[in-house]
């Protein structure tokens, strides 16, 4: 995540020559003789070294006047996630780009997005622009424009959405602005690009492709979800497909539909198919799924810290959630009981309060209960499901926090503030808050120190103060302790018991 003059150009060229997918999204190669920039996995003829310029972000390449390759399609690359716990500027930039990458923040009718983001991060707008210029060589708005244009380019290439709708769902306030920005950056208007690439929508839903960096242990990720799935809400089948119903409340509108995700391991891609009802919020669906399946993880950086302690876990990812509220409720349901028992409680909750939905799939028939529904649930109704009073109170408090108080349970949340807010709720302690941070907030350094299965995997179950000793031992794994937890659970061959059911 540095300016182009700080990147190791020779190392990038070697990676380019090898077409190594491990570096996909970590840099882009701009070719001065063609004016095009590509991913390192692009299979076109390797350009001469003297014709190559290397950029850490697509925004830098586009700011320098280069256009995205129509063959390797830079919009498919996994996003760069550089995590730092020491460099203040890097931490600020990391949080700002996370915020800008989230499509829910793209629609700003008042034109004060920069000020709102700076206020959210606790700095001035001027300081934030200075950090972006120093670290990336582009402004926050230039970074955001590239993200929106690449999203629009993907929708033009992979869907048959009308161009007017592509412009709106990609965060542009008008078709005129979209057309002007698109032509200025890509020297093509949207119709010309769609004509060159063509569209590939399926007969049933809209299909797009998403990239990820290997190694990725697909079997382990799907097994994790399979063990915890709720019938009617989700499924995992033998074709390595993951399916789920989904409710997305955007502004005043609620969108209800389904998605199917299938891994294409030969290409290091995920094929995503979504129902027509979710087409209007497709960028948000893509963003949520990338987080839920941890597609933007950087295995190289993670393994550099964790491989010595967990040599068999290089391909493990931290499974997230398409719905942070669902994850939080299921974490509460799983406190102090087994995975199977927690799944049973979650199934009862869905059967009692979930909303029916029509889909083409027999395995997808219900939506997880909405926060507003559970906020009004009485203790008697929850108690009839076998949920004890302490967890009843926690579920209602969570639901009211999301439905009435704006509690954010996704990757754009303020992690320390959200953890504090969760721990202030009845029935939610540090373990549950850390587990929610790990999977719903996508915090890579969460650590549920009180987890019993983690103590057993670390050989600390007989220790006098196992949580304290686990916390001390975990410091060597920063800033990737969430990944260390998954690896410890896997290496210990012990299914997490204390709430790891969500």
Secondary structure, DSSP 8 states (H G I E B T S, - for coil): ---GGGS-HHHHHHHHHHT-GGGBTTBEEEETTTTEEEETT--S----GGGEEEESSHHHHHHTT-EE-TTT-GGGS-------SS-HHHHHHHHHHHHHH-GGGS--TTS-HHHHHHHHHTS-HHHHHHHHHHHTSS-HHHHHHHHHHHHHHHHHHH----HHHHHHHTT-S-HHHHHHHHHHHHSS-HHHHHHHH-----SSSEEEEEE--S---HHHHHHHHHHH--TBTEEE-TTSEEEEEEEEEETTEEEEEEEEEEEETTTTEEEEEE-GGGGGGHHHHHHHHHHHTTTT--HHHHHHHHTTT-TT-TT------S-HHHHHHHHHHTTTS-HHHHHHHHHHHHHHH-EE---S-TTB-EE---HHHHHT--HHHHHTTT--HHHHHHHHHHHHHHHHH----STTS-HHHHHHHHHTSTT--HHHHHHHHHHTS--TT---TT-HHHHHHTT-TTSTTHHHHHHHHHGGGTT-HHHHHHHHHHHTT----SSTT-
